Amino acid sequence: MTLTQRTMTNAALAAAVTLAVTHLGAHVQTPMPTHTSTPMPMPMPMPMPIPMPTQTPAPTQAPASPVMLTKVAVPEKALKFEVVVPASVDDVWTAFTTKAGLQTWLWRDCAVDLRVGGDWTANFGVSTGGGTIKSFTPRREVVMAALAPEKFPTVRRERTTAVFAFEAVTPKSTRVTLTQTGWQSGAEWDAAYDYLATGNAQLLMQLYTRFLKGPLDWSKGQ
């Protein structure tokens, strides 16, 4: 091999190595630097407000009346009232059947004539209430032909029957019952029935209060 041929051979070999290295470098990728990222903290969810139950104040209730009313439709239309008075039968009977007794709870101007046909009345100035005694049993019962208010002229003229009964519950308490019968048909009778359902309940409430708190003082407008 001549010198010239050997030189060409070496040059070709160097070119081939260079090409191989270049070709190899084309397939070798320099790894990209790895960046470790710190995760961003997730925001904490805001707590939902818990609805508090709305508290509605309990309605104020009036104390129950000691007088119990029953409206009876059959077999005979009637009004029935009942109250337990904190006093003995003797004391309640005196309060109910004497003028001095009535003045402690019914009205300042009263009249009692405890006999059949006698009056049991209260004079209110513009009107008179009460009735005429039909019969009585001492310490047990008084039966009257009751006067309705003047605003019910037919009922006042015809009268209803009011039976007051007295029964000892204990030595110091008495059940007083009022049963009112004789109701007829018609608008005026119905109106009087409803009116006296309230009026007679108030009557017995005053009797109850007289023994609960003492005699009523009419000078104070009670």
Long-range contacts (C-beta under 8 A, 24 or more apart in sequence): 65-201, 65-205, 66-205, 66-208, 67-201, 67-204, 67-205, 67-208, 69-197, 69-201, 71-197, 76-181, 77-181, 77-183, 77-193, 78-179, 78-180, 78-181, 78-183, 79-178, 79-179, 79-180, 79-193, 79-196, 79-197, 79-200, 80-177, 80-178, 80-179, 80-180, 81-177, 81-178, 81-179, 81-200, 81-201, 81-204, 82-175, 82-176, 82-177, 82-178, 83-175, 83-176, 83-204, 83-205, 83-207, 83-208, 84-169, 84-173, 84-174, 84-175, 84-176, 85-173, 85-174, 85-175, 85-176, 85-207, 85-208, 85-211, 86-172, 86-173, 86-208, 86-211, 86-212, 87-172, 87-173, 87-174, 87-211, 88-168, 88-171, 88-172, 88-173, 88-174, 89-139, 89-166, 89-167, 89-168, 89-174, 90-139, 91-174, 91-211, 92-166, 92-174, 92-176, 92-207, 92-211, 93-138, 93-139, 93-166, 95-207, 95-210, 95-211, 96-142, 96-164, 96-166, 96-207, 97-136, 97-142, 103-218, 104-210, 104-215, 104-216, 105-206, 105-207, 105-209, 105-210, 105-215, 105-216, 106-203, 106-206, 106-207, 107-218, 108-218, 120-144, 121-147, 131-159, 131-162, 134-161, 139-166, 140-165, 140-166, 140-167, 141-165, 141-166, 146-180, 148-192, 148-196, 149-192, 149-195, 149-199, 151-195, 152-188, 152-189, 152-191, 152-192, 152-195, 153-188, 154-186, 154-188, 154-189, 155-188, 155-189, 155-192, 158-182, 158-184, 176-204, 176-207, 178-203, 178-204
